[in-house]
Amino acid sequence: MMLRTCQVLCSQAGPSTGAWQALSFDGGAFHLKGTGELMRALLVLRLCAWPPLVTHGLALQAWSQRLLGSRLSGALLRASIYGQFVAGETSEEVRGCVQQLQTLGLRPLLAVPTEEEPDSAVKTGEAWYEGNLNAMLRCVDLSRGLPENPGPTGNILMQLKVTALTSTRLCKELTSWIRRPGASLELCSERLAEAMDSGRDLHVSCLSTEQNQHLQASLSRLHRVVQHARAQRVRLLVDAEYTSLNPALSLLVAALAMRCNSPREGGPWVWNTYQAYLKDTYERLRRDAEAADKAGLAFGVKLVRGAYLDKERKVAQLQGTEDPTQPDYEATSRSYSRCLELMLTHVSQRGPMCHLMVASHNEESVYQATKRMWELGIPPDGPVCFGQLLGMSDHVSLALGQAGYAVYKSIPYGTLEEVIPYLIRRAQENRSVLQGARRERELLSQELRRRLLGWGRRVPH
Ligand SMILES: Cc1cc2nc3c(=O)[nH]c(=O)nc-3n(C[C@H](O)[C@H](O)[C@H](O)COP(=O)(O)OP(=O)(O)OC[C@H]3O[C@@H](n4cnc5c(N)ncnc54)[C@H](O)[C@@H]3O)c2cc1C
C-alpha cells in the first residue's frame, strides 16, 4: 500500500510539473557563509593540495607537537584542519556544528572515527571492539538527539564501519571462504541472522575456535548496534572498504537486512555501500537490487566512486592477481553513471522501499542525479539524498540544499588525538579529490576577493 502511494506520488511529481532547472555550482551559495569560514576553507584546501603534507601528515604533527608544545600545536590544528573537517569533541560542539549546517539547509551523517591497525595487538583485542561498540551506541543516541530535520520523518542517517566491531583478519578469512568455488551454505546470511537473533554459538568449520568466538562476539556487537539504531529510528549506512574484506561485510549486511529491512519496518534500516571504481560493482548492484526485490526486502544504497584505489592496485600487483579497479578515472565515472541510472530507475519503480545516497563531490554526477530525478518524477526530498564530506565541496552541498534536496555532510567528531590519524588516513585515500578541489579553491578566492576588495560582481544564485 505504502509502496503504491509513493509510486503515485512519484509519478505525479513527474517532469510535467515545470521546466528542468539545472543547479548552478558557481559558488553563488557561498553568500551563506562567513568570511572567516571561507578564509579557513581556502587555506586548508590549499594546504591539503600540497602532497608532502598529506604523505607525512602524522610525522609533521608529531614534529609540531615537539617544537611548539601540544597546546599551541593543538590550537593551530583546531583553527585549521580539525576546524574545517571535524564537528568538535563534545556533544555540545557537535550539536552547534549541526545547527549551523541546518541553517544552511544541510543534514548530519555522523561517523565515529576509528582506525584499526591491521596487525596491532592493542587494537585487535575484544576490549577495543567493545569500546568501539559503546562509541557507536553513543553515536546513535547523539544522532537521534540532534535537532530534527525538516521533511519526512525517518531521515536520520549514520555511518557504520563494520571493521570497528570485528577484526579485518576475520573478515579476510570469511572473504576467502566465500570466494571459494562451491562455498558451503555454512556461511549464508540466513545462518548468520539466526545466530544474531538467538545469541547461540555459531560454528563455522573454516575458522579456528578463537576465530569462531570472535565471530560470535562480533555478531552480537552488530546486532546490538542495529537493534539500538532501529529503536531510535536511525538508519545505518555501512561503509565499503577493501576488496579483501567487502564480501564478508556484504554477507553481514545481508544478514542484518533480512531482519531490519522488511517492508513493515518502514524502508531500509541497514544500507550497503557500492564502489563504482570496482569492475564488478554494476553487476553486483543489479543482482543485489533484484534479490532484495524478490525477497520483498527494502534496499538501501550509498553509491561512491571508492576510496582505496592505490592500495587495491598495489595489493593486486604484489599478489600477481587481476587489478579489481577500473583502468582509469573515465571508466570509474562511466561505471558511477551506470550504477546511478540503475538505482534511480529502481527508486522510481520501488518508491520508499529503495533508498539511495549519491555520495559524491563530483558536479557532473550530482547534475546527472538531479536531472534524472526530475525526469523520473522522484521528489527532491524523497528516497534519494546526497552526501559529501564536512568541509569539502560546500559549493555543491549548499546549492543542493538551497534547491530543496536532502543533503548530508559526513561528520567525524572526537578529540584531536582520535581524529587526526583518521583525517590523515582519509586525506591519503582521497588525495586525488583534495588535489582536484581546484575549482572549489577558485570559487572561494573569487568570493573572498569580492568581499574583501570589492572586486567582481556577486555571483548570481
Ligand atoms: C558521504 C560519503 C561516504 C563515503 N563512504 C565511502 C565508503 O564507504 N567507502 C569508500 O570506499 N569510499 C567512501 N567515500 C569516498 C568516495 O569513495 C570517494 O573517494 C570520494 O567521494 C571521491 O569521489 P567523488 O565522486 O567525490 O570525486 P571525483 O573527484 O569525481 O572522483 C575521485 C575518485 O575517482 C576514482 N579515480 C580517481 N582516479 C582514478 C583512476 N586513475 N582510475 C580509476 N578510478 C579513479 C577514485 O575512486 C577517486 O576517489 C565516501 C564519500 C562520501 C562523500
The ligand as an SDF file (V2000), in Angstrom:
LIG
                    3D

 53 58  0  0  0  0  0  0  0  0999 V2000
   29.2620   10.5960    2.3830 C   0  0  0  0  0  0  0  0  0  0  0  0
   30.4210    9.8010    1.8340 C   0  0  0  0  0  0  0  0  0  0  0  0
   30.6020    8.4860    2.2290 C   0  0  0  0  0  0  0  0  0  0  0  0
   31.6520    7.7300    1.7010 C   0  0  0  0  0  0  0  0  0  0  0  0
   31.7850    6.4170    2.0460 N   0  0  0  0  0  0  0  0  0  0  0  0
   32.7310    5.6560    1.4610 C   0  0  0  0  0  0  0  0  0  0  0  0
   32.8160    4.2690    1.7010 C   0  0  0  0  0  0  0  0  0  0  0  0
   32.0470    3.7100    2.4770 O   0  0  0  0  0  0  0  0  0  0  0  0
   33.7740    3.5550    1.0590 N   0  0  0  0  0  0  0  0  0  0  0  0
   34.6440    4.1340    0.1550 C   0  0  0  0  0  0  0  0  0  0  0  0
   35.4730    3.4260   -0.4370 O   0  0  0  0  0  0  0  0  0  0  0  0
   34.5910    5.4490   -0.0680 N   0  0  0  0  0  0  0  0  0  0  0  0
   33.6730    6.2190    0.5440 C   0  0  0  0  0  0  0  0  0  0  0  0
   33.6170    7.5580    0.2670 N   0  0  0  0  0  0  0  0  0  0  0  0
   34.6830    8.1900   -0.5420 C   0  0  0  0  0  0  0  0  0  0  0  0
   34.4030    8.0410   -2.0400 C   0  0  0  0  0  0  0  0  0  0  0  0
   34.5460    6.6930   -2.4080 O   0  0  0  0  0  0  0  0  0  0  0  0
   35.3720    8.8300   -2.9250 C   0  0  0  0  0  0  0  0  0  0  0  0
   36.6980    8.5070   -2.6210 O   0  0  0  0  0  0  0  0  0  0  0  0
   35.2540   10.3080   -2.8240 C   0  0  0  0  0  0  0  0  0  0  0  0
   33.9600   10.7350   -2.5960 O   0  0  0  0  0  0  0  0  0  0  0  0
   35.7710   10.8990   -4.1410 C   0  0  0  0  0  0  0  0  0  0  0  0
   34.9220   10.6060   -5.2210 O   0  0  0  0  0  0  0  0  0  0  0  0
   33.9890   11.7570   -5.8480 P   0  0  0  0  0  0  0  0  0  0  0  0
   32.9650   11.1310   -6.6980 O   0  0  0  0  0  0  0  0  0  0  0  0
   33.5250   12.5800   -4.7320 O   0  0  0  0  0  0  0  0  0  0  0  0
   35.0360   12.6810   -6.6360 O   0  0  0  0  0  0  0  0  0  0  0  0
   35.8370   12.5760   -8.0090 P   0  0  0  0  0  0  0  0  0  0  0  0
   36.9670   13.5440   -7.8440 O   0  0  0  0  0  0  0  0  0  0  0  0
   34.9730   12.7440   -9.1940 O   0  0  0  0  0  0  0  0  0  0  0  0
   36.4170   11.1200   -8.0580 O   0  0  0  0  0  0  0  0  0  0  0  0
   37.6090   10.7380   -7.4470 C   0  0  0  0  0  0  0  0  0  0  0  0
   37.5300    9.2250   -7.4160 C   0  0  0  0  0  0  0  0  0  0  0  0
   37.6200    8.7030   -8.7530 O   0  0  0  0  0  0  0  0  0  0  0  0
   38.2850    7.4570   -8.7280 C   0  0  0  0  0  0  0  0  0  0  0  0
   39.5410    7.5750   -9.5070 N   0  0  0  0  0  0  0  0  0  0  0  0
   40.4450    8.6020   -9.4760 C   0  0  0  0  0  0  0  0  0  0  0  0
   41.4810    8.3410  -10.2960 N   0  0  0  0  0  0  0  0  0  0  0  0
   41.2260    7.1340  -10.8570 C   0  0  0  0  0  0  0  0  0  0  0  0
   41.9560    6.3090  -11.7840 C   0  0  0  0  0  0  0  0  0  0  0  0
   43.1230    6.6840  -12.2900 N   0  0  0  0  0  0  0  0  0  0  0  0
   41.4190    5.1160  -12.1310 N   0  0  0  0  0  0  0  0  0  0  0  0
   40.2170    4.7000  -11.6410 C   0  0  0  0  0  0  0  0  0  0  0  0
   39.4860    5.4430  -10.7520 N   0  0  0  0  0  0  0  0  0  0  0  0
   39.9930    6.6360  -10.3750 C   0  0  0  0  0  0  0  0  0  0  0  0
   38.6000    7.1550   -7.2580 C   0  0  0  0  0  0  0  0  0  0  0  0
   37.5350    6.3860   -6.7600 O   0  0  0  0  0  0  0  0  0  0  0  0
   38.6320    8.5450   -6.6380 C   0  0  0  0  0  0  0  0  0  0  0  0
   38.3480    8.5150   -5.2450 O   0  0  0  0  0  0  0  0  0  0  0  0
   32.5710    8.3270    0.7680 C   0  0  0  0  0  0  0  0  0  0  0  0
   32.3690    9.6410    0.3840 C   0  0  0  0  0  0  0  0  0  0  0  0
   31.3160   10.3770    0.8870 C   0  0  0  0  0  0  0  0  0  0  0  0
   31.1400   11.7820    0.4270 C   0  0  0  0  0  0  0  0  0  0  0  0
  1  2  1  0
  2  3  1  0
  2 52  2  0
  3  4  2  0
  4  5  1  0
  4 50  1  0
  5  6  2  0
  6  7  1  0
  6 13  1  0
  7  8  2  0
  7  9  1  0
  9 10  1  0
 10 11  2  0
 10 12  1  0
 12 13  2  0
 13 14  1  0
 14 15  1  0
 14 50  1  0
 15 16  1  0
 16 17  1  0
 16 18  1  0
 18 19  1  0
 18 20  1  0
 20 21  1  0
 20 22  1  0
 22 23  1  0
 23 24  1  0
 24 25  2  0
 24 26  1  0
 24 27  1  0
 27 28  1  0
 28 29  2  0
 28 30  1  0
 28 31  1  0
 31 32  1  0
 32 33  1  0
 33 34  1  0
 33 48  1  0
 34 35  1  0
 35 36  1  0
 35 46  1  0
 36 37  1  0
 36 45  1  0
 37 38  2  0
 38 39  1  0
 39 40  1  0
 39 45  2  0
 40 41  1  0
 40 42  2  0
 42 43  1  0
 43 44  2  0
 44 45  1  0
 46 47  1  0
 46 48  1  0
 48 49  1  0
 50 51  2  0
 51 52  1  0
 52 53  1  0
M  END
$$$$
